[in-house]
Amino acid sequence: MKITVRYFASVREHIGLSQESLDTQSVDLAALRNELIGRGENYSNGLSAGKAIRMAINQTVCDENTRLTENAEVAFFPPVTGG
């Protein structure tokens, strides 16, 4: 399926892209994250399993078990604190 992936803050800095379109066979966010980590060092540094990374589909924050849908916009970003 075709999706758009957006990267924010430190994730974007590691990967070197703010967004990309890709075709994936991943069925959920966990599988997509693992697929991206497998793309190489930059992706691994930005999305590694040990990092606290938030995820969203179509601008709704969700967990890693959320299923992907055709033409979804997926976002990866670090946790945000405010004050």
Secondary structure, 3 states (H helix, E strand, C coil): CEEEEEECHHHHHHHCCCEEEEECCCCEHHHHHHHHHCCCHHHHHHHCCCCCCEEEECCEEECCCCECCCCCEEEEECCCCCC
